[in-house]
Amino acid sequence: MECRTETWKDLQEYDRSYSVSDLGRIRSNERVASIGGGRQRRIPESIRVLSIAPDTGQVTVPLYSDNVGKNHVVSWSVSRRVGVAC
């Protein structure tokens, strides 16, 4: 059995807060975020939970920028960053 290393690339659109792998996984990168009132909190690295859009059946993941979330189709994220045809 051949072992393969997962390759990660940053999503530039989200200030490198997220990365996408060639296996189709999305992760939130470790960072420090402002939470208001001059306070900050550490956000640990974690794999994002994928969901199925009920209207289209596509695999999506919510990504946030400036506390505003937007759902992205996972195949879009992977193909744009890693060059995988989905």
C-alpha positions in Angstrom: 0.0 0.0 0.0 1.4 3.4 -1.0 1.3 6.2 1.5 0.5 9.6 0.1 1.2 13.0 1.7 -1.7 15.3 1.8 -0.8 18.7 0.2 -2.3 21.9 1.5 -2.6 25.3 -0.2 -3.9 28.5 1.4 -7.1 30.2 0.2 -5.8 33.7 -0.6 -9.3 35.1 -0.7 -9.6 34.5 3.0 -6.3 36.1 4.1 -4.7 32.6 4.5 -7.2 31.8 7.3 -8.2 28.6 5.5 -6.4 25.9 3.4 -7.6 23.3 1.0 -6.0 19.9 0.4 -5.7 17.8 -2.7 -7.9 15.3 -0.9 -10.8 17.8 -0.8 -10.5 18.7 2.9 -10.8 22.3 4.2 -9.0 23.4 7.3 -9.1 26.5 9.4 -5.6 27.6 10.0 -4.4 28.6 13.5 -4.6 32.4 13.9 -5.5 35.2 16.3 -8.8 37.0 15.6 -10.3 40.2 17.0 -13.6 39.6 18.8 -14.5 43.2 19.6 -13.8 45.6 22.4 -10.1 45.4 21.5 -10.0 41.7 22.6 -8.5 38.9 20.7 -8.8 35.1 20.8 -6.7 32.3 19.5 -8.4 30.1 16.9 -6.8 26.7 16.7 -6.2 24.7 13.5 -9.1 22.4 12.7 -10.7 20.5 9.9 -13.9 22.2 8.7 -17.2 20.2 8.8 -18.7 19.7 5.3 -22.4 19.7 4.7 -24.8 18.9 1.9 -26.8 21.7 0.4 -30.5 20.5 0.6 -31.5 22.3 -2.6 -28.6 21.2 -4.9 -27.0 18.2 -3.1 -23.6 19.8 -3.4 -20.9 19.4 -0.7 -20.4 22.9 0.9 -18.4 24.4 3.7 -19.0 27.8 5.4 -16.0 30.1 5.4 -15.9 33.4 7.3 -14.2 36.8 6.7 -14.8 39.8 9.0 -17.5 37.7 10.8 -19.5 37.3 7.6 -20.0 33.7 6.5 -20.4 32.4 2.9 -21.0 28.8 1.8 -18.7 27.5 -0.8 -19.0 24.4 -2.9 -16.0 22.2 -2.0 -15.2 21.2 -5.6 -14.8 24.9 -6.5 -12.3 25.4 -3.6 -10.3 22.4 -4.5 -10.1 22.9 -8.2 -9.2 26.6 -7.8 -6.3 26.0 -5.4 -5.0 22.5 -6.1 -5.8 22.1 -9.8 -8.0 19.0 -9.4 -10.8 18.6 -12.0 -14.0 17.9 -10.1 
